[in-house]
Each structure stands twice: as C-alpha cells, then as structure tokens.
C-alpha cells in the first residue's frame, strides 16, 4: 500500500498537513522528516517519522482528521481528555493513558476539534505498512533481539489502541519536551535517542504488565486483505483492477483472489461489483439530487447503460424504479442516455472478464 493512501483502503498516510497549524495555536514543538511539519531531522534518528508534543491550554478550532501514519504512533496524554476514534470505534482518551496506533489503523483525534490537553508522542517506523509484513527497529535502539521480537508481537498481534499508563512511561515521555525546546536536531540527537529508548523500554514493560491476549492471525496476509476489503467501499470510484487491488495488499493476484474468496465467497471483481451496486442503490434512494448517471460514475461505473443492466440483474428493477417517483431522471429505465447525452466506454473494457480471471490465477509473481 505504498501509494500513501492515494485510495481510501490503503493502510498508511502521512499525518494531516493541518498539524502545521499547531505551532501557531498551542505551545508545542516537533522534530520530523519527510512531509511531516516541524524541524527537519535530515539523516538523524532514522526510523523516527515525528516526535513532539502539544500543550493546549484551551479548546482549539482544529482536530486531527481520519488518517493513517507511516509508523507506529505511540502517544501519552499527560493532561486533559481527547476524543479518539480508531477504525470507526470511539474511545475516550483520558489523562494518564497512552495509545498505540498501528500504521494500518485509521484514526482521528478530536470530535471534531481537540480540547485543552497536553499530548506527547512519537511516530516510529517499524518497517511495515501492512499487518503481514515483518517489522524491524532502528539500529540505534538498544532493545535486545528477544525484547525487540516480543515488542513486535505485542504491537502487531493485538490491535487494542488505548491503555492505562504508568509513572515510568510518563517520566520517559516528559523527558522529550526539554530536549526539543532546548536543542536543535544536530545537538539534541543523542539525548533524544536516550529518551526514545527509555520510552520504548517503558512501553514494553507496560504492555507486558497488561498481558494482552495475542492473536497471530492479526499479522497474517488474510487480515491484511480483510482490512482492505472493509475500506474498499470508501474508494469505489477508483478504476480498480485485480492487479492494482492485489498490489495494494502487497500480494500476488492469485493469493489476493484466494483470500478474497475465503472472506467473501466471491472473486475480487464480483465483490467489487457487488459493493458498487449496493452503494449505488443507497445513493439512489437517499441522494435525490444526483442523477442516475452521476450515481453510476460516483460508484465506479464507466457507462450508465452497463450500470443499468447490472443493476437490473442484481435487484430485479431498473435504477429509475427504485428512486422516489418525484425525482426526474436523466436516463430511461434501461439506462440509455437521453438525447444529447454522450455514451461513455463500457466498464467491461476495464473489468476482469471471466476469460481473464483464469489468467489472474496463474502462479504467484
């Protein structure tokens, strides 16, 4: 999913650029790399996407919208309370708690804005973007191989985002702001390495104390596919092919198709077609301002004629018959454009036809 969430089902994205406004609205500071806002780290501290804090003394007019990060987000709430949503599940993030957000977990902070709070965080690139990939930690981290392996399993084989913190983790996080405020990256690198190692060791100890139940299936390729399929409904307008879908999950076409069949009892393109038709049905009923053609295009169909034919086959009636009777249509019951409308190429020219699907099940690349 290395397209940085260019499609909604992808599993990582850089933090919202809105975060840059923090330096003007709250007391805070960040050292970052890439497109993350803040003081650039350059080649220092490889593996750190961003490390920082904010100290908001009153309610703000911004929030961190739904997104994924390129690494593990580990954050401690020293003061205040925040609304947190992870994979569409709401949480109350309370003082003294910490969160662990995996790179594939969609999350937001604020409802929709954040309140008075002091939040400290690091985003650490563990070398993986999908649950099924192997992790590796930066060489400057002092974890033993056994500790690194245990931490990796604790982080990837459970998906609980919210945990009760402790005094050791609080002290480890609170060592970070003085470094960020008192040094430039070139003079503070060693100090920050020590502080982050302390955070990671305290994190490991705290997770071990909580004794979470581990599920190895959460780090499987099938789980990667399941996450993608859940999010596919948010990107139906994309021109998906079996190749691009499989690439998003880092799998061959054959392996992706096999997992999809296990999870949905449909081939990938059958599942995609079904999602598009179900979404179109909802829009036709609930969004009367959109024409039939607009609904078809919004759901990923390239031809209103093909859409009407597929819709009739799936639901037993034409798109115009399912709409409220007072809504004027821009096509007839068979999906043929009215005079003056231009016919668009058929989706069938882009979709995987049955004859092509056999090729899609060739040996994995």
N, C-alpha and C positions, 0 to 999 in steps of 0.2 A: 504494500500500500504506500509506495514511495512517492505518490503524487501529492503528498501533503494535504490530504483530504480535499482534493480537487473535486471529488464526488462525495456526497454525504456519507456513504457507507465506509469510506476509508477510515483507517484507525489511528491516524495522528494528524495533527495540525499545530502550527506554531501558535503561541498564545496570542490573543486578540491584540491588535495594534492599539486598541483603546487603553491598554495598560500604560502607555507612554504618558497619559494624562495624569498619572498618579503623582508625578514629581511636582505638579502644579496644584494639586488639590489636597494632598495629605503629606505628612512628613514620611519620607521613605527613601530607599536607595536600592539600586540593583546593579550587579555586575552580570554581564550577559555575553552571548555570542550569537552569530547569525543575525536573524531579523528581530530577535527579542530586543525590546527597548532597554536602554541603560548604558553604563560604561562598558565599552567592549573589552573582553578578556583577551582577544587575539589568540595566540597559541598557548596561553597559560591555562592551567586547570582543564586539560582535555577531559571531555565527558560531562562537564557542567554546562547545561543549557542556560540556566539563570540561577542566581542566588540573590536573595533580597528580603526586604521587609517593608510593610507599611504600618503607619500609626495614625489612624483616622480618629480625630477627637470629636467628630460629629457625623451625622448621617451624610452620605455622599449622593451625588447625582449620576453615578456610574456603577456598573457591575461588570463582572466577567461573564460574558455570554457563553452559550453552549459551544464547547470546543474539546479537542484532544491536544495533548502535548507530545513532544518528541521523546520524552523520557518519563521517568517516574517522578511525579510531583509529591513531595513529602513536605507537609506544612504543619506548623504548630500555632494554635490560637492562644496567645498569651492573655489577651483581654477581649471582652465583648462577646458577641454572638453573631453568627453568619448563617444565612440560608444556603444550603448546599443541595444540588441535585446531581446524582450520578446515575447514568443510564436510565433516566426518567424516574428514578426513585428519590423522593425528597428526604433530606436529613436536616436536623438542627445541629449545627456545628457550634459547640459550647466551649467556653473558656476552659483551658486545661486539656483539651482534646487535640489529637493530631489526625491528619488524613494521609492516606496513601492512595494515589490515583495512578492507575497503570496507563501506559501510552495508548491503549485501545479503549479506554473508558471515556465516553462523552460526559462532560460535567459542566456545571455553571456555578458561580458563586454570586449571591445576591438575588433578591426577589422583587424587582429585577436589579435594584441597587443595593449596595452594601451599607451597613450601619457603622456606628462607632466601634472600632476594633483595632487590635494590634496583631498582625499576622506575619509570621516569619516562614520562609520556605526555601527549598532548593528543588530544582528540576535536574535530575541526574540521568544521563543517557546510559542505559544498561545494555545498549547494543541490539535491542529488539524493538520491533514495532507491532508485532503480532504475538498472540499468546503461545504459538507453537515454535517460536524461534528461540535460539539459545542466548542466554544473557552472558555478558562479560563486563566486569567492572574496571574502571581506570587503574592503570598500573600504580598510581601514587596512593591508592587506598591500601591500608595496612591489614585488611582482613586476611586471615589465613585461608587456604583453599577450602578447608572444611567450613569455616564461617561464611565465606562467600557463597558456597553451594547451598548452605542452609538458608541464608538470607534470600537467595534467588528463588528457592522453593517456597518460602513463606510469602514472597511477594507475588508469585505467579500462579500458585496452586490454591489460592483463595482470593476472592475479589471483594472482601469487605473493605469499604473505604474509610470508615470512621472508627477511631479507637480512643480509649482513655489514655492520656499521657501520664507522665510521672516527673518527679523532681529532676532526675538525671537528664531526661530529654529536654526539659525546659531550660536547664542550665546550658546544655550543649547548644541549643538554638540561640539563646540570648548572648552567646559569645560572638555571634556573627555581626550584629549591627555595629559595635565599636570598630570592628575591622573595616567594614565598608565605609564608615564615616571618617575614619582616621587615616586611611591609606588609599593610594592608587593601586590598581591591579598589580603593577610591577613591584611595588614594595610590600603588598599585603598577601601575595600568593602563598607563601609558606604558612603564614598564620591561618589563612583560610583553609588550607589543606588539613592542618591540625584540627580546626573546628569542625570541618565536614566529616573527617574520620571519627571524631567524637560523636557527632550526630548519628552516623551510620552504626557505630557500635552500640549506642544507647537505643537506637531503633531496633536492632537485632535483639538486644536483651528484653526490650519491652514486648516485642512480638512473641518471643519465646514464653514470657510470663503469661501472656494471654492464651497460649496454647490453642491457636485456631485449628480447626479441622481442615486438613489439606485434601484437595481433590485433584489427583494427577490429570484427570480428563480436562481440567480447565487450561492446561498447557498443551492441548492436543490440536492437531490440524482441524479436526472436526469442530472444535469450539471456535476456532478462527472463522470457519465457514458459517457457523451459526450466528456469530456476531454480524458478519457481513450481510447475511440474508435478513436479519432483523432491521438493518438500516437501509436496505435496498429500496424500501417504499419511499424513502426521502429523496431518491435520485432516479426516479423512473423516467424522467425526461432525457436522461443521458442515452447516447447511442451505444448501448451495451452489445457486446458480442461475447461468445463463450471465451475467447482468448482474453479480452480485457477483464472480464469477471474473474477468471482464474488468476490473472496477473495481480489483481488487487489483493488476493489472498496468498500470493507467493507460491501457488501450486500449479501443477500441470493441468491441462484441460481434463485429462482423464481422472485425476484424483479429485479435482473440484466437482466434476459431474457425479462421481461416486458418492461423495459426502452429501451433495445436494439431494441426490435420490434417497439416501438414507433418512435425511431430515425432513423432506417434503413429499416423498413418493412421486416426485416429478423430475423431469430433466431440467437443467438450468433455464433453458429458453421457455419451456412450458410454465415454470414457476414465475419467470419474469412476465410472461403474457398474462398469467392469472392475476398477478399483483396490479398490472396496468389496468386490466378490465375492472377489477374491484375498486381501484382508485377512481377510475372514470365514472363508475356507477355512483359512487359517493358524491363526486363533484356535480354530476348531472342533477342529482336530487337536491343538493344543498347550495350550489353556487349558480343561481339562476342568471347571473349577469354574464356568464360565459356561454358562448355559442358551442354547439356540438363540435365544430371543427377546432375551436380553441381548447376544449377539453381533451380532444384526441391528441393534439400536439403537446399539451401540457403533460400528458401521461406517457409520452414517448412514441406515439404512433406517427408515422410519416404520411399517412393517407387517410382522409376521412372515410373513403369508400372501404378500405380494408378494415378500418376501425368498426364501421357499422356492421360489416359482415361478421367479424369476430365477436362483436357484442351480441348480435342476434343469436349466433351459435351458442354463446355461453349462457345467456339469460333468457332466450326464447322470445325476445321482442327487440325492436329497434331502439336506438338511443332516444329518439323523439318521443316514444311512447312512455318512457319512464319519467319524463320531466313533468313538472306542473303544467297543466293544459294551457295556462295563460302565457307561457314563455314562447316567444317567437323563435323559430329555428332558422338556421342558415343552410340546412340541407334537408333533403326529403327523407322518408323513412328508411330508404335503402342506403343512405349515406352518400348519394350522388350530389356533387356540388350544384348549387343553384346557378342559373345563368350568370356569367360574369366572374364566377369563382374559378381559380386555376387549380387544376389537378396536380397533386404532388406525387413524387415517386412512392411506390408501394413499400411498406415495411418489409415485405417478403424479400426484396432485393438486398436487405441488410441483415435479416434474421438468419439463424441457422436452420436450414431446411432439414427434413428427415434424412435426405440423402447425404447431407453434410455432417449430421451428428455422428454417423458411423466413423467418419474420419476423425471426429473430435475424441473418440475413444481409442485412438491409437496409443502405443506405448508412451509413457510419460517422457516429457522433454528432459 
